[in-house]
């Protein structure tokens, strides 16, 4: 099943925009934009991630809401 046919692991409704490549809990790997934004604002951003939409949506969220973006990395593989 491709990421485009998945739902957000947190809310179960949104289309995922980002995948956590080192999740603490394997049940929560895929995040929609609303849940990803809430995670960043809470102060618990995804550290190693893969953008799923082909554009840097999660990267823009980090730029807008996270002062520590330099510590996080985009996985290109």
PDB file as gemmi writes it, atoms N, CA and C in Angstrom:
CRYST1    1.000    1.000    1.000  90.00  90.00  90.00 P 1                      
ATOM      1  N   UNK A   1       0.848  -1.178   0.000  1.00  0.00           N  
ATOM      2  CA  UNK A   1       0.000   0.000   0.000  1.00  0.00           C  
ATOM      3  C   UNK A   1       0.890   1.235   0.000  1.00  0.00           C  
ATOM      4  N   UNK A   2       0.677   2.131  -0.926  1.00  0.00           N  
ATOM      5  CA  UNK A   2       1.471   3.345  -1.022  1.00  0.00           C  
ATOM      6  C   UNK A   2       1.063   4.372   0.010  1.00  0.00           C  
ATOM      7  N   UNK A   3       1.952   5.326   0.263  1.00  0.00           N  
ATOM      8  CA  UNK A   3       1.672   6.361   1.259  1.00  0.00           C  
ATOM      9  C   UNK A   3       0.449   7.180   0.874  1.00  0.00           C  
ATOM     10  N   UNK A   4       0.203   7.333  -0.439  1.00  0.00           N  
ATOM     11  CA  UNK A   4      -0.937   8.146  -0.874  1.00  0.00           C  
ATOM     12  C   UNK A   4      -2.270   7.517  -0.500  1.00  0.00           C  
ATOM     13  N   UNK A   5      -2.299   6.216  -0.251  1.00  0.00           N  
ATOM     14  CA  UNK A   5      -3.544   5.550   0.119  1.00  0.00           C  
ATOM     15  C   UNK A   5      -3.661   5.354   1.628  1.00  0.00           C  
ATOM     16  N   UNK A   6      -2.676   5.794   2.384  1.00  0.00           N  
ATOM     17  CA  UNK A   6      -2.691   5.683   3.846  1.00  0.00           C  
ATOM     18  C   UNK A   6      -3.480   6.829   4.454  1.00  0.00           C  
ATOM     19  N   UNK A   7      -3.746   6.703   5.723  1.00  0.00           N  
ATOM     20  CA  UNK A   7      -4.321   7.779   6.523  1.00  0.00           C  
ATOM     21  C   UNK A   7      -3.335   8.106   7.630  1.00  0.00           C  
ATOM     22  N   UNK A   8      -3.467   9.272   8.199  1.00  0.00           N  
ATOM     23  CA  UNK A   8      -2.628   9.701   9.314  1.00  0.00           C  
ATOM     24  C   UNK A   8      -2.758   8.697  10.451  1.00  0.00           C  
ATOM     25  N   UNK A   9      -1.627   8.274  11.001  1.00  0.00           N  
ATOM     26  CA  UNK A   9      -1.638   7.306  12.096  1.00  0.00           C  
ATOM     27  C   UNK A   9      -2.182   7.901  13.393  1.00  0.00           C  
ATOM     28  N   UNK A  10      -2.135   9.222  13.533  1.00  0.00           N  
ATOM     29  CA  UNK A  10      -2.596   9.839  14.771  1.00  0.00           C  
ATOM     30  C   UNK A  10      -4.101  10.088  14.747  1.00  0.00           C  
ATOM     31  N   UNK A  11      -4.596  10.817  13.759  1.00  0.00           N  
ATOM     32  CA  UNK A  11      -6.022  11.163  13.732  1.00  0.00           C  
ATOM     33  C   UNK A  11      -6.854  10.149  12.948  1.00  0.00           C  
ATOM     34  N   UNK A  12      -6.204   9.385  12.070  1.00  0.00           N  
ATOM     35  CA  UNK A  12      -6.906   8.372  11.295  1.00  0.00           C  
ATOM     36  C   UNK A  12      -7.723   8.912  10.147  1.00  0.00           C  
ATOM     37  N   UNK A  13      -7.631  10.215   9.889  1.00  0.00           N  
ATOM     38  CA  UNK A  13      -8.469  10.812   8.850  1.00  0.00           C  
ATOM     39  C   UNK A  13      -7.669  11.526   7.760  1.00  0.00           C  
ATOM     40  N   UNK A  14      -6.652  12.260   8.137  1.00  0.00           N  
ATOM     41  CA  UNK A  14      -5.918  13.072   7.175  1.00  0.00           C  
ATOM     42  C   UNK A  14      -4.979  12.275   6.297  1.00  0.00           C  
ATOM     43  N   UNK A  15      -4.655  12.846   5.137  1.00  0.00           N  
ATOM     44  CA  UNK A  15      -3.691  12.251   4.221  1.00  0.00           C  
ATOM     45  C   UNK A  15      -2.283  12.594   4.703  1.00  0.00           C  
ATOM     46  N   UNK A  16      -1.420  11.610   4.874  1.00  0.00           N  
ATOM     47  CA  UNK A  16      -0.075  11.879   5.388  1.00  0.00           C  
ATOM     48  C   UNK A  16       0.749  12.749   4.435  1.00  0.00           C  
ATOM     49  N   UNK A  17       1.512  13.657   5.018  1.00  0.00           N  
ATOM     50  CA  UNK A  17       2.444  14.482   4.249  1.00  0.00           C  
ATOM     51  C   UNK A  17       3.881  14.145   4.599  1.00  0.00           C  
ATOM     52  N   UNK A  18       4.085  13.452   5.721  1.00  0.00           N  
ATOM     53  CA  UNK A  18       5.436  13.163   6.199  1.00  0.00           C  
ATOM     54  C   UNK A  18       5.456  11.808   6.908  1.00  0.00           C  
ATOM     55  N   UNK A  19       6.610  11.133   6.804  1.00  0.00           N  
ATOM     56  CA  UNK A  19       6.802   9.862   7.499  1.00  0.00           C  
ATOM     57  C   UNK A  19       7.972   9.993   8.461  1.00  0.00           C  
ATOM     58  N   UNK A  20       7.773   9.583   9.686  1.00  0.00           N  
ATOM     59  CA  UNK A  20       8.827   9.547  10.695  1.00  0.00           C  
ATOM     60  C   UNK A  20       9.649   8.285  10.446  1.00  0.00           C  
ATOM     61  N   UNK A  21      10.918   8.445  10.119  1.00  0.00           N  
ATOM     62  CA  UNK A  21      11.770   7.310   9.799  1.00  0.00           C  
ATOM     63  C   UNK A  21      12.399   6.661  11.024  1.00  0.00           C  
ATOM     64  N   UNK A  22      12.277   7.309  12.174  1.00  0.00           N  
ATOM     65  CA  UNK A  22      12.769   6.731  13.423  1.00  0.00           C  
ATOM     66  C   UNK A  22      11.710   6.910  14.510  1.00  0.00           C  
ATOM     67  N   UNK A  23      10.525   6.313  14.301  1.00  0.00           N  
ATOM     68  CA  UNK A  23       9.447   6.538  15.268  1.00  0.00           C  
ATOM     69  C   UNK A  23       9.713   5.840  16.602  1.00  0.00           C  
ATOM     70  N   UNK A  24       9.301   6.474  17.672  1.00  0.00           N  
ATOM     71  CA  UNK A  24       9.393   5.869  18.998  1.00  0.00           C  
ATOM     72  C   UNK A  24       8.420   4.693  19.064  1.00  0.00           C  
ATOM     73  N   UNK A  25       7.254   4.874  18.439  1.00  0.00           N  
ATOM     74  CA  UNK A  25       6.219   3.846  18.386  1.00  0.00           C  
ATOM     75  C   UNK A  25       5.914   3.586  16.916  1.00  0.00           C  
ATOM     76  N   UNK A  26       6.125   2.364  16.455  1.00  0.00           N  
ATOM     77  CA  UNK A  26       5.938   2.034  15.037  1.00  0.00           C  
ATOM     78  C   UNK A  26       4.516   2.253  14.553  1.00  0.00           C  
ATOM     79  N   UNK A  27       3.565   2.356  15.451  1.00  0.00           N  
ATOM     80  CA  UNK A  27       2.171   2.591  15.063  1.00  0.00           C  
ATOM     81  C   UNK A  27       1.938   4.037  14.630  1.00  0.00           C  
ATOM     82  N   UNK A  28       2.883   4.922  14.889  1.00  0.00           N  
ATOM     83  CA  UNK A  28       2.740   6.342  14.545  1.00  0.00           C  
ATOM     84  C   UNK A  28       3.895   6.789  13.663  1.00  0.00           C  
ATOM     85  N   UNK A  29       3.847   6.422  12.395  1.00  0.00           N  
ATOM     86  CA  UNK A  29       4.891   6.788  11.436  1.00  0.00           C  
ATOM     87  C   UNK A  29       4.438   7.850  10.447  1.00  0.00           C  
ATOM     88  N   UNK A  30       3.162   7.864  10.106  1.00  0.00           N  
ATOM     89  CA  UNK A  30       2.638   8.742   9.062  1.00  0.00           C  
ATOM     90  C   UNK A  30       1.782   9.834   9.679  1.00  0.00           C  
ATOM     91  N   UNK A  31       2.070  11.102   9.282  1.00  0.00           N  
ATOM     92  CA  UNK A  31       1.413  12.249   9.901  1.00  0.00           C  
ATOM     93  C   UNK A  31       0.805  13.165   8.841  1.00  0.00           C  
ATOM     94  N   UNK A  32      -0.440  13.587   9.060  1.00  0.00           N  
ATOM     95  CA  UNK A  32      -1.075  14.577   8.176  1.00  0.00           C  
ATOM     96  C   UNK A  32      -0.568  15.963   8.567  1.00  0.00           C  
ATOM     97  N   UNK A  33      -0.881  16.959   7.775  1.00  0.00           N  
ATOM     98  CA  UNK A  33      -0.358  18.304   8.012  1.00  0.00           C  
ATOM     99  C   UNK A  33      -0.828  18.861   9.358  1.00  0.00           C  
ATOM    100  N   UNK A  34      -2.087  18.643   9.726  1.00  0.00           N  
ATOM    101  CA  UNK A  34      -2.598  19.188  10.985  1.00  0.00           C  
ATOM    102  C   UNK A  34      -1.914  18.539  12.188  1.00  0.00           C  
ATOM    103  N   UNK A  35      -1.776  17.218  12.154  1.00  0.00           N  
ATOM    104  CA  UNK A  35      -1.127  16.517  13.272  1.00  0.00           C  
ATOM    105  C   UNK A  35       0.372  16.807  13.315  1.00  0.00           C  
ATOM    106  N   UNK A  36       1.010  16.923  12.154  1.00  0.00           N  
ATOM    107  CA  UNK A  36       2.437  17.260  12.115  1.00  0.00           C  
ATOM    108  C   UNK A  36       2.673  18.652  12.691  1.00  0.00           C  
ATOM    109  N   UNK A  37       1.808  19.601  12.349  1.00  0.00           N  
ATOM    110  CA  UNK A  37       1.923  20.963  12.888  1.00  0.00           C  
ATOM    111  C   UNK A  37       1.769  20.936  14.407  1.00  0.00           C  
ATOM    112  N   UNK A  38       0.784  20.185  14.910  1.00  0.00           N  
ATOM    113  CA  UNK A  38       0.566  20.092  16.358  1.00  0.00           C  
ATOM    114  C   UNK A  38       1.775  19.472  17.054  1.00  0.00           C  
ATOM    115  N   UNK A  39       2.386  18.476  16.423  1.00  0.00           N  
ATOM    116  CA  UNK A  39       3.570  17.830  16.993  1.00  0.00           C  
ATOM    117  C   UNK A  39       4.724  18.828  17.104  1.00  0.00           C  
ATOM    118  N   UNK A  40       4.925  19.618  16.070  1.00  0.00           N  
ATOM    119  CA  UNK A  40       5.995  20.630  16.083  1.00  0.00           C  
ATOM    120  C   UNK A  40       5.726  21.679  17.153  1.00  0.00           C  
ATOM    121  N   UNK A  41       4.498  22.188  17.199  1.00  0.00           N  
ATOM    122  CA  UNK A  41       4.151  23.230  18.170  1.00  0.00           C  
ATOM    123  C   UNK A  41       4.289  22.708  19.595  1.00  0.00           C  
ATOM    124  N   UNK A  42       3.956  21.436  19.794  1.00  0.00           N  
ATOM    125  CA  UNK A  42       4.100  20.809  21.115  1.00  0.00           C  
ATOM    126  C   UNK A  42       5.563  20.735  21.533  1.00  0.00           C  
ATOM    127  N   UNK A  43       6.470  20.834  20.559  1.00  0.00           N  
ATOM    128  CA  UNK A  43       7.895  20.781  20.860  1.00  0.00           C  
ATOM    129  C   UNK A  43       8.489  19.406  20.652  1.00  0.00           C  
ATOM    130  N   UNK A  44       7.789  18.562  19.890  1.00  0.00           N  
ATOM    131  CA  UNK A  44       8.254  17.198  19.647  1.00  0.00           C  
ATOM    132  C   UNK A  44       8.293  16.911  18.144  1.00  0.00           C  
ATOM    133  N   UNK A  45       9.052  17.701  17.385  1.00  0.00           N  
ATOM    134  CA  UNK A  45       9.075  17.494  15.929  1.00  0.00           C  
ATOM    135  C   UNK A  45       9.759  16.189  15.537  1.00  0.00           C  
ATOM    136  N   UNK A  46       9.440  15.726  14.356  1.00  0.00           N  
ATOM    137  CA  UNK A  46      10.060  14.520  13.813  1.00  0.00           C  
ATOM    138  C   UNK A  46      11.490  14.862  13.431  1.00  0.00           C  
ATOM    139  N   UNK A  47      12.456  14.088  13.901  1.00  0.00           N  
ATOM    140  CA  UNK A  47      13.868  14.407  13.674  1.00  0.00           C  
ATOM    141  C   UNK A  47      14.374  13.908  12.326  1.00  0.00           C  
ATOM    142  N   UNK A  48      14.032  12.699  11.938  1.00  0.00           N  
ATOM    143  CA  UNK A  48      14.462  12.149  10.651  1.00  0.00           C  
ATOM    144  C   UNK A  48      13.194  11.791   9.890  1.00  0.00           C  
ATOM    145  N   UNK A  49      12.972  12.491   8.799  1.00  0.00           N  
ATOM    146  CA  UNK A  49      11.686  12.360   8.125  1.00  0.00           C  
ATOM    147  C   UNK A  49      11.831  12.261   6.619  1.00  0.00           C  
ATOM    148  N   UNK A  50      10.753  11.841   5.992  1.00  0.00           N  
ATOM    149  CA  UNK A  50      10.655  11.822   4.536  1.00  0.00           C  
ATOM    150  C   UNK A  50       9.367  12.535   4.146  1.00  0.00           C  
ATOM    151  N   UNK A  51       9.509  13.534   3.279  1.00  0.00           N  
ATOM    152  CA  UNK A  51       8.336  14.217   2.732  1.00  0.00           C  
ATOM    153  C   UNK A  51       7.645  13.261   1.764  1.00  0.00           C  
ATOM    154  N   UNK A  52       6.333  13.179   1.817  1.00  0.00           N  
ATOM    155  CA  UNK A  52       5.598  12.243   0.978  1.00  0.00           C  
ATOM    156  C   UNK A  52       4.944  12.898  -0.231  1.00  0.00           C  
ATOM    157  N   UNK A  53       4.796  14.198  -0.215  1.00  0.00           N  
ATOM    158  CA  UNK A  53       4.063  14.881  -1.282  1.00  0.00           C  
ATOM    159  C   UNK A  53       4.950  15.407  -2.410  1.00  0.00           C  
ATOM    160  N   UNK A  54       6.256  15.263  -2.284  1.00  0.00           N  
ATOM    161  CA  UNK A  54       7.150  15.763  -3.317  1.00  0.00           C  
ATOM    162  C   UNK A  54       7.489  17.235  -3.177  1.00  0.00           C  
ATOM    163  N   UNK A  55       6.870  17.902  -2.241  1.00  0.00           N  
ATOM    164  CA  UNK A  55       7.226  19.291  -1.952  1.00  0.00           C  
ATOM    165  C   UNK A  55       7.465  19.413  -0.454  1.00  0.00           C  
ATOM    166  N   UNK A  56       8.249  20.379  -0.026  1.00  0.00           N  
ATOM    167  CA  UNK A  56       8.689  20.435   1.373  1.00  0.00           C  
ATOM    168  C   UNK A  56       7.636  20.995   2.334  1.00  0.00           C  
ATOM    169  N   UNK A  57       6.492  20.345   2.430  1.00  0.00           N  
ATOM    170  CA  UNK A  57       5.433  20.821   3.317  1.00  0.00           C  
ATOM    171  C   UNK A  57       5.900  20.765   4.774  1.00  0.00           C  
ATOM    172  N   UNK A  58       6.456  19.628   5.181  1.00  0.00           N  
ATOM    173  CA  UNK A  58       6.917  19.499   6.566  1.00  0.00           C  
ATOM    174  C   UNK A  58       8.086  20.453   6.832  1.00  0.00           C  
ATOM    175  N   UNK A  59       8.973  20.599   5.868  1.00  0.00           N  
ATOM    176  CA  UNK A  59      10.077  21.540   6.016  1.00  0.00           C  
ATOM    177  C   UNK A  59       9.588  22.956   6.241  1.00  0.00           C  
ATOM    178  N   UNK A  60       8.533  23.343   5.530  1.00  0.00           N  
ATOM    179  CA  UNK A  60       7.950  24.684   5.732  1.00  0.00           C  
ATOM    180  C   UNK A  60       7.332  24.806   7.123  1.00  0.00           C  
ATOM    181  N   UNK A  61       6.677  23.729   7.592  1.00  0.00           N  
ATOM    182  CA  UNK A  61       6.121  23.755   8.948  1.00  0.00           C  
ATOM    183  C   UNK A  61       7.236  23.941   9.980  1.00  0.00           C  
ATOM    184  N   UNK A  62       8.355  23.244   9.789  1.00  0.00           N  
ATOM    185  CA  UNK A  62       9.491  23.420  10.699  1.00  0.00           C  
ATOM    186  C   UNK A  62       9.995  24.849  10.662  1.00  0.00           C  
ATOM    187  N   UNK A  63      10.113  25.418   9.465  1.00  0.00           N  
ATOM    188  CA  UNK A  63      10.573  26.799   9.335  1.00  0.00           C  
ATOM    189  C   UNK A  63       9.654  27.763  10.078  1.00  0.00           C  
ATOM    190  N   UNK A  64       8.350  27.505  10.004  1.00  0.00           N  
ATOM    191  CA  UNK A  64       7.364  28.396  10.621  1.00  0.00           C  
ATOM    192  C   UNK A  64       7.275  28.233  12.130  1.00  0.00           C  
ATOM    193  N   UNK A  65       7.474  27.018  12.632  1.00  0.00           N  
ATOM    194  CA  UNK A  65       7.143  26.746  14.028  1.00  0.00           C  
ATOM    195  C   UNK A  65       8.281  26.204  14.888  1.00  0.00           C  
ATOM    196  N   UNK A  66       9.452  25.940  14.322  1.00  0.00           N  
ATOM    197  CA  UNK A  66      10.513  25.290  15.087  1.00  0.00           C  
ATOM    198  C   UNK A  66      11.825  26.045  14.928  1.00  0.00           C  
ATOM    199  N   UNK A  67      12.397  26.465  16.051  1.00  0.00           N  
ATOM    200  CA  UNK A  67      13.653  27.206  16.022  1.00  0.00           C  
ATOM    201  C   UNK A  67      14.865  26.286  15.880  1.00  0.00           C  
ATOM    202  N   UNK A  68      14.691  24.974  16.026  1.00  0.00           N  
ATOM    203  CA  UNK A  68      15.821  24.051  16.021  1.00  0.00           C  
ATOM    204  C   UNK A  68      15.907  23.238  14.740  1.00  0.00           C  
ATOM    205  N   UNK A  69      15.447  23.763  13.625  1.00  0.00           N  
ATOM    206  CA  UNK A  69      15.404  23.007  12.385  1.00  0.00           C  
ATOM    207  C   UNK A  69      16.776  22.470  11.972  1.00  0.00           C  
ATOM    208  N   UNK A  70      17.834  23.132  12.328  1.00  0.00           N  
ATOM    209  CA  UNK A  70      19.159  22.683  11.922  1.00  0.00           C  
ATOM    210  C   UNK A  70      19.491  21.286  12.441  1.00  0.00           C  
ATOM    211  N   UNK A  71      18.788  20.823  13.470  1.00  0.00           N  
ATOM    212  CA  UNK A  71      19.059  19.506  14.034  1.00  0.00           C  
ATOM    213  C   UNK A  71      18.286  18.385  13.336  1.00  0.00           C  
ATOM    214  N   UNK A  72      17.387  18.734  12.461  1.00  0.00           N  
ATOM    215  CA  UNK A  72      16.544  17.732  11.819  1.00  0.00           C  
ATOM    216  C   UNK A  72      16.979  17.537  10.396  1.00  0.00           C  
ATOM    217  N   UNK A  73      16.728  16.349   9.859  1.00  0.00           N  
ATOM    218  CA  UNK A  73      17.241  16.057   8.527  1.00  0.00           C  
ATOM    219  C   UNK A  73      16.198  15.421   7.631  1.00  0.00           C  
ATOM    220  N   UNK A  74      16.262  15.781   6.392  1.00  0.00           N  
ATOM    221  CA  UNK A  74      15.409  15.222   5.364  1.00  0.00           C  
ATOM    222  C   UNK A  74      16.101  13.991   4.787  1.00  0.00           C  
ATOM    223  N   UNK A  75      15.401  12.889   4.760  1.00  0.00           N  
ATOM    224  CA  UNK A  75      15.976  11.653   4.233  1.00  0.00           C  
ATOM    225  C   UNK A  75      15.706  11.587   2.740  1.00  0.00           C  
ATOM    226  N   UNK A  76      16.722  11.500   1.953  1.00  0.00           N  
ATOM    227  CA  UNK A  76      16.570  11.497   0.504  1.00  0.00           C  
ATOM    228  C   UNK A  76      16.590  10.085  -0.071  1.00  0.00           C  
ATOM    229  N   UNK A  77      16.819   9.104   0.767  1.00  0.00           N  
ATOM    230  CA  UNK A  77      16.886   7.720   0.290  1.00  0.00           C  
ATOM    231  C   UNK A  77      15.585   7.007   0.579  1.00  0.00           C  
TER     232      UNK A  77                                                      
END                                                                             
